[in-house]
Protein backbone atom coordinates (compact mmCIF):
# COMPACT_ATOMS: atom_id res chain seq x y z
CA UNK A 1 0.00 0.00 0.00
CA UNK A 2 1.07 3.55 -0.71
CA UNK A 3 0.65 4.55 2.94
CA UNK A 4 3.12 1.85 4.00
CA UNK A 5 5.68 3.11 1.50
CA UNK A 6 5.26 6.72 2.63
CA UNK A 7 5.76 5.67 6.26
CA UNK A 8 8.85 3.62 5.34
CA UNK A 9 10.65 6.34 3.34
CA UNK A 10 11.83 8.49 6.30
CA UNK A 11 13.12 5.40 8.11
CA UNK A 12 14.84 4.15 4.96
CA UNK A 13 16.54 7.52 4.49
CA UNK A 14 17.63 7.62 8.12
CA UNK A 15 18.96 4.06 8.15
CA UNK A 16 20.63 4.26 4.77
CA UNK A 17 22.79 7.31 5.36
CA UNK A 18 25.96 5.25 4.86
CA UNK A 19 24.66 4.05 1.49
CA UNK A 20 23.98 7.60 0.31
CA UNK A 21 27.25 8.91 1.75
CA UNK A 22 29.15 6.20 -0.12
CA UNK A 23 27.49 7.17 -3.39
CA UNK A 24 28.22 10.84 -2.84
CA UNK A 25 31.77 10.47 -1.54
CA UNK A 26 33.16 7.39 -3.26
CA UNK A 27 31.14 6.36 -6.29
CA UNK A 28 30.69 9.57 -8.29
CA UNK A 29 32.74 12.61 -9.17
CA UNK A 30 31.89 16.30 -8.74
CA UNK A 31 30.32 16.52 -12.18
CA UNK A 32 28.20 13.45 -11.47
CA UNK A 33 27.09 14.91 -8.16
CA UNK A 34 26.10 18.16 -9.87
CA UNK A 35 24.22 16.30 -12.59
CA UNK A 36 22.26 14.33 -9.98
CA UNK A 37 21.44 17.52 -8.07
CA UNK A 38 20.21 19.16 -11.27
CA UNK A 39 18.14 16.13 -12.19
CA UNK A 40 16.61 16.08 -8.71
CA UNK A 41 15.28 19.61 -9.20
CA UNK A 42 13.18 18.38 -12.12
CA UNK A 43 10.85 16.53 -9.77
CA UNK A 44 9.56 13.01 -9.56
CA UNK A 45 9.76 11.18 -12.86
CA UNK A 46 11.68 14.01 -14.51
CA UNK A 47 13.58 13.19 -17.69
CA UNK A 48 16.46 15.40 -18.80
CA UNK A 49 17.60 15.36 -22.40
CA UNK A 50 21.17 14.48 -23.18
CA UNK A 51 21.53 17.79 -25.01
CA UNK A 52 20.49 19.74 -21.88
CA UNK A 53 23.02 17.93 -19.72
CA UNK A 54 25.84 18.26 -22.24
CA UNK A 55 25.17 22.00 -22.58
CA UNK A 56 24.89 22.61 -18.86
CA UNK A 57 27.81 20.44 -17.71
CA UNK A 58 31.00 20.68 -19.75
CA UNK A 59 33.09 17.55 -20.26
CA UNK A 60 30.54 15.38 -18.50
CA UNK A 61 30.49 12.34 -20.79
CA UNK A 62 32.58 10.21 -18.43
CA UNK A 63 30.44 11.31 -15.47
CA UNK A 64 27.26 10.30 -17.30
CA UNK A 65 28.79 6.94 -18.14
CA UNK A 66 29.73 6.42 -14.50
CA UNK A 67 26.20 7.32 -13.33
CA UNK A 68 24.80 4.81 -15.83
CA UNK A 69 27.30 2.11 -14.79
CA UNK A 70 26.45 2.66 -11.12
CA UNK A 71 22.78 2.32 -12.12
CA UNK A 72 21.92 5.62 -10.49
CA UNK A 73 20.34 6.88 -13.71
CA UNK A 74 18.89 5.28 -16.82
CA UNK A 75 18.60 6.47 -20.37
CA UNK A 76 15.71 6.20 -22.81
CA UNK A 77 15.03 7.89 -26.13
CA UNK A 78 13.94 11.08 -24.31
CA UNK A 79 16.95 11.43 -22.01
CA UNK A 80 18.15 10.54 -18.53
CA UNK A 81 16.11 9.81 -15.41
CA UNK A 82 16.64 8.33 -11.95
CA UNK A 83 16.54 4.56 -12.03
CA UNK A 84 15.25 4.58 -8.44
CA UNK A 85 13.34 7.65 -7.30
CA UNK A 86 14.67 7.26 -3.75
CA UNK A 87 18.10 8.33 -5.05
CA UNK A 88 16.54 11.67 -6.09
CA UNK A 89 15.99 12.55 -2.43
Long-range contacts (C-beta under 8 A, 24 or more apart in sequence): 9-86, 9-89, 12-86, 13-86, 13-89, 23-70, 23-72, 23-87, 27-66, 27-70, 28-63, 28-66, 28-67, 28-70, 28-72, 29-62, 29-63, 29-66, 31-57, 31-59, 31-60, 31-63, 32-60, 32-63, 32-64, 32-66, 32-67, 35-60, 35-63, 35-64, 35-67, 36-67, 36-72, 36-73, 36-87, 39-73, 39-80, 39-81, 39-82, 39-88, 40-82, 40-88, 40-89, 44-85, 44-88, 45-81, 45-85, 46-81, 46-82, 47-76, 47-78, 47-79, 47-80, 47-81, 48-79, 48-80, 48-81, 49-78, 49-79, 49-80, 50-75, 50-79, 50-80, 52-79, 53-79, 53-80
